[in-house]
Amino acid sequence: MIFGAALAVVFAVELLWALSRGGATAAFGGEGVASVADIGRVLFTDYKFAFEVTSILILVAMVGAVILARKEDPASLPRAGGK
């Protein structure tokens, strides 16, 4: 419970920091992108923070999906009557 609350605070601080920067734009610019290497260079330099946050969110979503899809073993569930 405490870990989840701390993680939520960290994400909120990162979101406020990212929104307060203000100078970043969502476009690559007026000219076209020449190659995949250029896209990779831009992702890992100019948009590194957004790229890392997105990767963390995808990882959390995958772990959550595994936990939600996991089936409980009926033998491990507590039985009525305390036996």
Secondary structure, DSSP 8 states (H G I E B T S, - for coil): -HHHHHHHHHHHHHHHHHHHH----SS--SS----HHHHHHHHHHTTHHHHHHHHHHHHHHHHHHHHHH----GGGS--TT--
